[in-house]
Amino acid sequence: MRIMGIDPGTVRMGYGLVDEEAGGRLDVVSYGTLSVPSRMPPSQRLHRLYEGLLTLVDRYEPGEMAVEEPFVSQTHSRNVRSALAIGRAEAVAMLVAAGRDIPVHTYAPARVKQMVTDHGDSDKEQVQRMVCLQLGLPEVPEPSDAADALAVALCHVQERRLARLVDGGGWRRG
């Protein structure tokens, strides 16, 4: 199964694609960022990101997409504005997936950290190190948005594995 992870942003959107092979082996297919000028009006930036992501989806044909949700802090109003902008980029990714009939799964940042590092409060460097270890990469993918997108893809792979264990064990999810 080919999974596309997305780290949404309105200036830089990270993407990472991994193949989950039989036996659980993971292969990195591609990763990087889609970047647009910050001085461009928001609607044009979102449209450019949409077109770029659509091109990637058509090229790599992922079977599923995993998108990180915006983080909203209740104590910082600046964070709320940022989260709203990231939510727009998240919607762009969801629209691309819907247009190509690709199932979309969203994950909170703490869930991504927990699934990749076993701890929901891990810092960025810990997540990046675990991405390298789990994918057998010699160094951290640059820019960091690409590494974050690979972490989202890894989170989804782990969630799929857990679901198979639960379903295969006869347990019911509720």
N, C-alpha and C positions, 0 to 999 in steps of 0.2 A: 504494500500500500504506500503510495506517495502522499506525504503530508506537507502542506505549505503552512509555515508559521508566519504570522504577521505581527510586527511591532508598529502600531499605527502612529503616524505623526503627520502634521499638515505641511511640513517643510521637508522632512526626511522620513520615509516609511521603510522600515527594515523588512526584509523577507528572507526566509530560509526554507529550503526544501530538503527533506530526508526521505529515503526509501526504507521501509521496514521490511526486511527480507525474511524468508522462512527461517525459523530457528531464532528469530529475534535480533539478528544482526542489523545494524543501522548503517546506511551509506549516505553521505552528504552528496546531494545532487548539485546544489547551487545555493549561493547566498549573496546578499548585497543590500543596496538601498536604492530606492527611487527618490531622487532629489528634485526639488523645484525651488525657484528663487523666492526668498521670503518677502521681497518687495512686491510680488505679484498679488493681485486681489485674491482673497480667500476662495471665491468660487472658481476662479481659473486654476488655482493650485490644486483644488480637489478634483477638477476635471482632468488635469494632467496626470495626477496620481491614479485616477480611475483608468485612463488610457494605458498608462505604463503597467499597471497591475494586470489589466486585461491581456496585454501582450505577453506578460510572463505566464499567466494561467494558460493561454493558448499554446505557448511554447512547451511548457513542462507538464501540462495536464495532470495536476494533482487530483487525487481521489477524495481528499478532505482538506478543509482549511481550518486552522486554529488561529484565533485572533485574541490578542491581549486587550482586556477591558481597561478603560481609563481608571486611574487611581484618584479618588476624591478625598481630600483632607477636609475635615469639618472645621479646622482651626485657621486655615489660610485661604483668604478670598482669591488670591492670585492663582492658587492651585485649582480652584473651581473653574476659573476661566480657561485654564490650560486643559482641564479634564473635558470641558465642553468642546474645545477644539479637537482634542484627540478622539472624542466621541464621533465627530464628523468624519474623521479619517477611518475610524472603525466601521462606520456606515458605508463608506466607499468600498472597503474590502468585502463587506457583506453583500453589497449590490453586485460586485463582480462575481462573487461565488454564486449568488442566486441566479444571475444571468446565464451561468454555465452549468446549473444544476449540481453544484458542488455542496455537500453538507458543510455547514459552518458550526464551529464550536467556539465558545468564548470562555476565557479564563481570567480571573482576577489576578493581579500581579503577585499577591501573596501565595496563591495556589500554584502559579508557575514556579516560584521560588521553592515552595515545599516539594513539589514533584521532581524538581531537578536537583535540589541540594539536601532534601529531607528536613529543611527548616524554612518556615515562611518568613523569617526575619533576616534572611541572608542578604549580604550586601552584593553590589554589582560584580565585584571582583570574584567572589565565591561562586556566583552563578556562572560567570564566564569560564572559570577554571573547570567547573563540572561539565560545561558544554564541551570543552576541549577533551576532557577525559572520556566522556560517554561517547563522543563521536570520533575519537582517535585523531584529533587534529593536533598538529605540532605547535600551533600558536593560536591565540585568541583571534577570532575573525574581526576584521575591522571594516567599517566603523562599528562602534558598539551597538548600533541599532540592528545590524546584521546578526551579531551574537545574541542579542535579545530575541530576535525572531526565531533563531534556531532553538533557543530555550523554550519558546512557546510551542514549537513543533515537538520538542522532546516531552514537554508536559502532556501534550495530546497523546503521544505514543504511550506514555506511562498510564494515562487514563484508559486508553484502549486495552492495554494489557490487564489492568485491574478489572475492567468490565468483563473481559474474557474469562478471567479467573472466577469471578463471581457467577457468571452465567454457566460456566462449565462445572462449577461446584454445586449447582443446584440451589444456590442462594437467591433470594429475591431482593431486588433493590426496591426501596420504597420511597 
